[in-house]
Amino acid sequence: MPLAADSPSKQTATPERSLNQRMDALARANAIRTQRAQLKRDLKAGRVSIHQLLTDPPDYLETAKVFEMLLAVPKYGRVKANKVLVACRISPSKTIGGLSERQRAELVVLLKR
């Protein structure tokens, strides 16, 4: 029986990044987190509409989870947000950028009620 070490590795190593590349990526990630946090505060305060965000999301919101954004909407908790997602046949792990046009339209219609 051959040893596992003798077989070729199927994993490929990720390319090494320079310190500058890592710091740039960290700065971009922190900027996105800051923008999303402010957006959630604006949603909570009613200064921004969830409908507007779903129909025309800013770039920094493309990778945000739909479920997390629904939780920031006033009067929406975990249970209500899950019910909305189930009604629209959307996975709780779906990102805003990953929504299909059908899912996006159904979600907007359901949230306008």
N, C-alpha and C positions, 0 to 999 in steps of 0.2 A: 504494500500500500504506500503510495507516494506521500510525502509530507506536504503540508499546506504551504510551507515556505518555498518548496520547489515549483509550485504552480505560479504562473504569471499573475501579477496583481491586476484586478479589474478596476481599481480605483485610480483616478488621476488626481494628482496633486493640484491644488489651486495655485495660480501664479503668485509669486511673491510681490508684494507691493512696497514701494519705497515709503519712507516716513512721511514725505510730503503728500503722497497719494492717500495714505491712511488719515492724515490730519485733514485733508480736504474733504474726504468722505465723512469724517466725524463732524466737521463744521456744517456740511450740507444736512446731515441727519439731525443735528441739533436745531438748525434753522427750521426744518420741517416740523419737528416736535413743537417748537415754540409757536409756529403759525397754527398748527392744529389745536393746541391748547387755547389760544386766543379765539379761534373759531368756535370751539366748544363753549367757551364762556359767552360768546355772542349769541349762540343758539339758545343757551339757557336763559339769557336775558331777553330774548325775543328780538334782537337787533338784526338777525339774519334768518332767512326762511330756509327750511330744509328742502322745500320744493325747488328753490333756485339752485341750491347746491347739487341736488341730484340731476337736474336738467343740464346744468353747465358747471361741472366741478372744476375748481382751480387745479393746476398741476400738482400741487403738494397734497391734494386730497385723493388722488388716483389710487394710492396704495392703502388708504385707510379702510378699515372694516365698516361695512354698512351698519352692522349691529352697534358698534361703538358710537357712531354718529347719531343713531336713533336714541341711544341712552342719554345723549346731551339735550334732546328735545324735551321741553317742559311737558309734564304729565305722561312721559313714556319711561317705564321701568323695564326690567328684564322680561317680565311676563308679557306685557303689551308689545314690546319690540319683537319678541319671539313669535307672537301670534301674527303680527303684520308680515314678518318674513315667511312664515309657513303659508299664509294666505297667498302670497305672491310667488311661492315656490322658489325661495332664495335661501341658500345655505347661510348659516350665521357667520361662516368664515369668509364669505364673499367680499371682495373689495369693491369700492365704488367704481373704479376703473374697469373692473371685470364684469359689471352688470351688462346684460344684453339690453337691446332697445325695449323688448317686451317687458323684461323685469323692471327696468327703469320707469316705463310708462305706468305699469300696474302699481308700482310703489308710490309714485307721485299722486295717482288718482286715489289710492287708499288713504294716503296721509292728508289729503285735502278735505276729507270728510269731517 
